[in-house]
Amino acid sequence: MFKCICGFLQPTSGKVFVQGKQIGKDVDFPQDLGLIIETPGFLPQLSGLRNLEILASLKRRIGLKEVASVIRRVGLDPLSTKPVGKYSLGMRQRLGIAQAIMEDPSLLILDEPMNGLDKHGVAEMRALFQSLATDGRTILLASHNIADIDALCDTVCEMDAGVMTMIREERV
């Protein structure tokens, strides 16, 4: 489903609309979207800052100051020269989250964003996601961890064999 929303796959039936535009017809990729799907891919020989700086240069919406700020926001050090290839899984996940949020998108798609994070990291990212939601972001989150779902999700759906079922519509 997430890949269809992003325009990476075409749905076998139905249509996908994001912000009133049909994916695959009106736009190929939603304009105001941040995402982390599967394992974030970075240039392993470069630092986290340099990787995000390169990505930020594609759209030119933010500069080095904003990139450094978002790296700090996810609990990493923007001044570190350590290459991403030497990062732990949790550090790479944090960098992937930074990449997803760095241009301040209104829609976030997060596929297993807590993967590789320790208990402290999970608490920090939950607080970050709650803050983003409070600021008006729409967040689509996939997780196998029921504690993450209970802590973060207002609406809960389950996907099984390509069929989505509503489990909970509003948090009580």
N, C-alpha and C positions, 0 to 999 in steps of 0.2 A: 504494500500500500504506500509506504513512504517513497519508494522509488517511482511510483506512478505520480505522486504529488510533485516530485522534483522533475518529472519529465524524462527520467532515465528509462522507464518502461511504459509501454502503452497498456491501458487496462483492456482485458479481454471483453468486457462489456461496460457500458456506462461511460460517463465523462467525468473529468476532474476539473474543478474550478478552484482557483486560488485568487482571492481578492477580485472576484468578478471576471476573471479572465480564464478561458479554457486552455488548459495545458495541452500542447501539441497542435493547437489551432491558432489561438491568439498570441500565445507565447510558448517558447520551448522550455523555459526555466523561469519559475517565479522570481520577480525582481527583488523583493525585500525578504529574503529567506536566508537563514543560517542553519547549517546542518552538520551533523556528525552521524554518518551511517557506516557501520562496520568499523574497521580499524583505520584511524586517521593516517594518511600518507604524507610524509614529509621528506625533504632531502636530508639524508642521515648525516652528511658531513658538515652541515651548517647548524648554527645555534637556533634555538627556538625563536629568538627575536628576528634573526635574519630570515627564517622561513616565513614568519608572519608578515614581515616587511615586504617580501617578494609577493605574497598573496595580496596584500593591501594595495600594492602598486597596480594591480590589474584594473581595479575600478576607480582608484584614486579618490576614494571617499574619506579616508583617514590617513594620517601621517604617522611618523615614528613615535611621537609623543603618545598618541592614542594606542598604538600597538603595545608600547611598553606598559601603559596603564592597564590594559586588559590582561597582559601576562601577569602583572602583580595581582590583579583581581582574582585570578584562578589559583594563586598561591605559588607561582614560580618567580624566579629572579630574572628580570629582563637583561641584567648586566652579565649573566653567566655566559661564558664562551664555550661551555660544554656542548659538543655536537649532539643533535637529537638522536643519533644512532647509539649513543651511550646512555640515553634516558631510560629509566625504568618504565614499565608498562603504565603505571599510575601517572608518571610525569608526561608521557606521550598523550594519555587521555586528557589530562589537564590542558595541554597545549591544543588538542583537538577542540575542546570546549572553548578555549580562548579564540580559536579560529572561527568557530561557529557564531560567537557573540560579538566579535570585534567591530563589525560595521553597524551594530545596534539594530539588527533586523526586527521587524514586527512579528515574524513567524519563525519559530525554531523547531526543527525536527531533530530529536535526540534519540538515537538508537543505542540502548544499553550504555548511557553516559557514565555510569558508575563503575564500569568494567575496569578492574585493575587498581581501584582506589582502596586505601585502607579505611578503617572506621572514621578516622579524623577527616580524611579527604571526602568521604561520603557526606558527612555532616556539613562540611564547607560548601560542597556543590549543591546540596539540598537548599541551604540558605541562599546561595546565589540564584538558583532557579526560582525560589519563592520570591525573591526580590525582583527578578525580571518579570514574573507574572504580575506582581503587585504594580509594577510600572506599566502594565498594559500589553505585555507580549503574550502572544498565543504560543503555547508550547505543546507539541505532540511528543510524547515520551513512550518509548517501548522499553519494557523491563520485565525480567522474570522474577524480580525481587518484590514480593508483596509489600514489604515495609516501605520501599521507595514509592510504590503506587499509592499506598494509603497516605503517606506523608505529603505527596506532591499533586495528586490528581483529583480534579473536580469531577470529571467524566471519565468513566472507565469502560473500555470495550475489550473484548477478547477476540483474537483472530485465530481461527482453527480451520485448516484446510481451505484457506482462501475466503472463508465466510466470517464476517464480523458480526458479533453479538454484543448488544449493550448490556453491561453488568450494573453500572451505577451512573445516574445522570447528574447528580449534584452531591457534593460533599455535605454531610449533615453535622 
